[in-house]
Structures are given as C-alpha cells and as structure tokens.
Amino acid sequence: MYQDEHGIGKNHFYGNNNGFPKEGLQFRGRSTNCNGDGFIDGEGGGVEESATAGPDKLEGSGSTENDTLHLKRRVGLISGVALIVGTMIGSGIFVSPSGLLERTGSVGMSFVIWMACGFLSLLGALAYAELGTMNTSSGAEYAYFMDAFGAPPAFLFSWASTLVLKPSQMAIICLSFGKYAVEAFVNECEPPDIVVKMVALLALVVILYINCYSVNLATSVQNIFTAAKLVAVLLVIVGGIYKMCEGNIQHLQYPFQNTKFSIGNIATAFYTGLWAYDGWNNLNYVTEEIKNPSKNLPRSIIIGIPLVTVCYALINISYLTVMSPLEMTNSEAVAVTFGNRLLGVMAWLMPLSVTISTFGSANGTLFAAGRLCFAASREGHMLDILSYVHVRRYTPAPGLIFHSLIAGAMVLYGTIDSLIDFFSFTAWIFYGGSMVALMVMRYTKPNYPRPYKVPIIIPLLVFVVSIYLIIGPIIDQPTIEYLYAAMFILGGMVFYVPFVHYKVRIPLMGISNHFIHEVNGQTFFRKYSFWIEDGFRWADRLLANVTGSGSHPTHDRVISVFSIMIRRLNILL
C-alpha cells in the first residue's frame, strides 16, 4: 500500500499465471502500480509487461508516444463493411425521405440530393481513409486534430463529441427504435411517450451489455443485424419493383415539378439526407482494432458506402410507387405507410424491420463512441477512468458506460427533431475541421507514412461543402440551437485551460479517482446504482422547477426502470 500524487492509498494487485490481473479494467495512467480491485493504472513497463504476457495481448499502434495500451486487432474486412453499412442504414432512410422531399419540393431534386449525400459521404470517407491509415490509433477526429493542430482543438472535439455528438446520436437512434418497436405491436398513430422511452432505455442497456461483454460479440451482433436489415431493405425494394411492373410510375413522370431552389432549403435538405448517411466515418474510430488497416479500411469504405447509396436510391423509388409526393411529405414514418399500403395484414413487418435496423445502427454507434472516450482519456483530456480497459473482456467499458448514461438522460428529456438539429450542425463543424487537418498535414508532416492517399481536391471539396452546410441553415432559419452549439464548443476552452493545459487539480477530482479505485468492479452497480437513480430524480426535479411545468409523473417510472436495468449490469464485472 502506498500513496499516489494525490495522497490516495493504492493496493498492489497480483495477476494470474499468465501475467494478467484476474479481474477489473486495465488503464494507461501515470504511475506503475496496480490496486486491489483489479484495475491497473500503470504506464510503460507495468502495462506493457502485463499486456504482452497473456495469450490475447492487446495490440495496435498509434502516432503518439502515449499510446502505451492498445486494443487488439479483431475487425476484418467483412466486419468493417458490416460496421459501415450497419451504422449508416438506421432509422434515417425510413423517416428522412418525407422531410427531404418537403424541403426540395420535387421528386427529381430529392433524388439528386440523395445521390449527392452519398457522393459527399464517399468523398469524406475516402479522405478519412487516408487519415485513418496514417494514424492507426483509435479516436478518429480526435487523433487527427491532435496530430495536425495540437491539444486544444483535439480537446474541443473530444469535449463536444463525448458530451453531445455521440450521446445525442445514440439517443436519436434509441428513440427511433422505441417508437417503431412499439408501433410493431400497437395500432395507435402515436404510441405512448412513456412506453417509447422505456423501450429506448431497454435497448440502450442491452446494447451497452453487448459492447461491454465482448468485442467479438459486438461485431457478431453487428454482422447479424446488418444482414437482417438488408433483408428489410430488400423487402421495400422488391415491393417497389413489383409495383413498377404493375405500372405504378405516375409519380415519377414529372420529376422536377415544383422544385425549390432556395439556398437554405437545399442546405437543410442535405442535413436531412446526411442524417440517413451518418456513420460513414465510424470505422475510423476503431482503426486500432482493424486487421491490416491500410487495406481493409479503404476497401470497407469503397464497398460499404456505394452499397448504401444504391439501396437508398432504390428505396426512394419504391416509396413513390405506392405514395404520391404529397402523401410522403404528410407521413411521419414513410416506411410504415409503405408497409400499410403494400403488405396488408403483414404490415407489422415494416416497423419491426425498422426496429431491427435501428438496433444495429445503435450498436455500431456505441461501439465507436467508447473508443473515442478511450483515446481522449489516454491523452489526459478526459477523466482517467475513461481510459480503463476491461482485462478479461478487452473492451473500453468505462467509456461505453459513460456515453450510455448521457444518452439515457437525453432519451428522457430530448426529442428526435431537436437532437437532430443540434447534432447535425455540430457534426459538420468537425467534419470540415478534419478535412483541414488532412490538408495541413500534407505540408507539416510530409514524411508520415501514407499507405492510402487521396487527391487533394477531395478534402478541399468536402471542406467547402461543410462550410455551406454550416452557414446554410443559419441563413434559412436561424434558431437558438445553433448559437447554443457554438457556445458549447467554445465553452470547452474554459475547462481546457485550467484542467488540461495547466493541470490544475481540485480535491473533488482526487476524491472521484479514489472512489473509482476503491470500489470493486463486481459490486459497483449493485452498490451505487441507487445514486444514479437519485441523480436522475434530482435532475428531473431541477428541470421541472426551471421550466415551471412541474415534475412529470411518468419520469419517476421511467427512471426506476432504467435504474433496475443498470443494476443488472453487475453481472458484467
């Protein structure tokens, strides 16, 4: 037993015959010691010795010296394609067509936007392939910003992505899952809000369990659900072909009639379409776990994104064989309307198919989100606990749990529309920043190995489009959400300067680390999930007082169910 720099005592931990600790999480920290609960917090010799002694050692490489703990390479080409396709084909293609058609005004222009979104996603992903093969550490944009610009922009990305982007994306998908899962079994136009939120939270906890339990289980689930959702996509496409053979093409005869050419409308239409394509960069978050990334990363992109684009084009044509443009714009869930028109008594298959699709998308999203936390914390830009890796499971469990807790709060208090607006505006700021990072490193780091290299015009074009997508919605309809997003990103510097740059330590930070170290992973949720429940209830009361609307009676029941599900996670550790 000895004390660290904060005066906190830590016990040494003795590993098994393979040199691995028997339980707990592994961590790239600042000192070479182990504590009694199975958490390793060592750097250099301590981690490398334990990491290389066992049969399933952690592998990988990064461009920074701090990459002392690496995740094992277990994601192959098929899993990479499945991760891209599975993450991209989510709820978007089943709900976005109506909004996109409304903003463009015509079938032809909406089709052009769908194709342009696919092309833009492909260009962006190819640029990301160069970045991902040049820097093979996990973290995607975070790692690229660190190499190109240094710590402050990288911190701002990890700040915004960890607290807003990934949790809001996860919340949107889980809410969509809840909505369509309920619609598969009820005939109501609008399912009860409490049921939707409870089902969404249940899906969130199940996906968290899968990703914490095993990387292989997570990728296997991704592969299975990708195959299942492609069956759902084929159901729509085959139904559309059948209707076209019957001669139902009247809604395709005048494709550009009533087209809207407003700058703002086109930009917001891109937002709607790009939400359906979002996930094209998720494979870069797990480059540290990709087998032979210099080949499999670009191959996965070149196979996956065109496959999604073709599917989206055929699905939109299929929708128009059974619905008029007006009916599409008036439909809140165009896929459900399609199923009701085409499948008759089997119409329940369509919302069930959307449910399968969104589950796979949520699984891929959380899989990537945990790696972002892992990479950022490994650089010292987030809480130390988020850089822990479970020794037996080799999964970044703390980062996954952290993201899920924030996403759970957003599920409780957010709506799909508000979260999409907040997410899209913020995301394209950093997508554009990644293109700048690639162009900057072409000149500042010309000797970096680049197994895959794209023409400079590709990142330049994506950057110009990202500027348009950021400014366009503000021109069309400026809202307070865009101001909040900008203020939140810049507000990250308030935390960066004292706590990261100057490494200021406050007593509470030491207490929190001590709390994590002293709690055995096996009993954490069983002992302290009641604190999580009380925290949610406190937040609910505070929100009710601020808004003056009073506490919602359904929130207590939702929070209780969520807490019960959280307590069940003790079986993981």
C-alpha positions, 0 to 999 in steps of 0.5 A: 500500500502506498500513496499516489500524487494525490495522497490516495492509498493504492493496493498492489494487485497480483495477476494470474499465471499468465501475467494478467490481473484476474479481474477489473479494467486495465488503464494507461495512467501515470504511475506503475502500480496496480490496486486491489480491485483489479484495475491497473493504472500503470504506464510503460513497463507495468502495462506493457509487461502485463499486456504482452504476457497473456495469450490475447495481448492487446495490440495496435499502434498509434502516432503518439508516444502515449499510446502505451495500451492498445486494443487488439486487432479483431475487425476484418474486412467483412466486419468493417463493411458490416460496421459501415453499412450497419451504422449508416442504414438506421432509422434515417432512410425510413423517416428522412425521405418525407422531410427531404422531399418537403424541403426540395419540393420535387421528386427529381431534386430529392433524388439528386440530393440523395445521390449527392449525400452519398457522393459527399459521404464517399468523398469524406470517407475516402479522405478519412481513409487516408487519415485513418491509415496514417494514424492507426490509433483509435479516436478518429477526429480526435487523433487527427486534430491532435496530430495536425493542430495540437491539444486544444482543438483535439480537446474541443472535439473530444469535449463536444463529441463525448458530451453531445455528438455521440450521446445525442446520436445514440439517443436519436437512434434509441428513440427511433427504435422505441417508437417503431418497436412499439408501433410493431405491436400497437395500432395507435398513430402515436404510441405512448411517450412513456412506453417509447422511452422505456423501450429506448432505455431497454435497448440502450442497456442491452446494447451497452451489455453487448459492447461491454461483454465482448468485442467479438460479440459486438461485431457478431451482433453487428454482422447479424443485424446488418444482414437482417436489415438488408433483408428489410431493405430488400423487402421495400425494394422488391415491393417497389419493383413489383409495383413498377411492373404493375405500372405504378410510375405516375409519380415519377413522370414529372420529376422536377415539378415544383422544385425549390431552389432556395439556398437554405432549403437545399442546405437543410435538405442535405442535413436531412439526407446526411442524417440517413448517411451518418456513420460513414466515418465510424470505422475510423474510430476503431482503426486500432482494432482493424486487421491490416488497416491500410487495406481493409479500411479503404476497401470497407469504405469503397464497398460499404458506402456505394452499397448504401447509396444504391439501396437508398436510391432504390428505396426512394423509388419504391416509396413513390410507387405506392405514395404520391409526393404529397402523401410522403411529405404528410407521413411521419414514418414513410416506411410504415405507410409503405408497409400499410399500403403494400403488405396488408395484414403483414404490415407489422413487418415494416416497423419491426424491420425498422426496429431491427435496423435501428438496433444495429445502427445503435450498436455500431454507434456505441461501439465507436463512441467508447473508443473515442472516450478511450483515446481522449482519456489516454491523452489526459483530456478526459477523466482517467477512468475513461481510459480503463480497459476491461482485462478479461473482456478487452473492451473500453467499458468505462467509456461505453458506460459513460456515453450510455448514461448521457444518452439515457438522460437525453432519451428522457428529456430530448426529442428526435427533431431537436437532437437532430438539429443540434447534432447535425450542425455540430457534426459538420463543424468537425467534419470540415475541421478534419478535412483541414487537418488532412490538408495541413498535414500534407505540408507539416508532416510530409514524411508520415507514412501514407499507405492510402492517399487521396487527391487533394481536391477531395478534402478541399471539396468536402471542406467547402461543402461543410462550410455551406452546410454550416452557414446554410441553415443559419441563413434559412432559419436561424434558431437558438440551437445553433448559437447554443452549439457554438457556445458549447464548443467554445465553452470547452476552452474554459475547462481546457485551460485550467484542467488540461493545459495547466493541470490544475487539480481540485480535491473533488477530482482526487476524491472521484479517482479514489472512489473509482479505485476503491470500489470493486468492479463486481459490486459497483452497480449493485452498490451505487446504482441507487445514486444514479437513480437519485441523480436522475430524480434530482435532475428531473426535479431541477428541470421541472422547477426551471421550466415551471411545468412541474415534475412529470409523473411518468419520469419517476417510472421511467427512471426506476426502470432504467435504474433496475436495468443498470443494476443488472449490469453487475453481472458484467464485472 
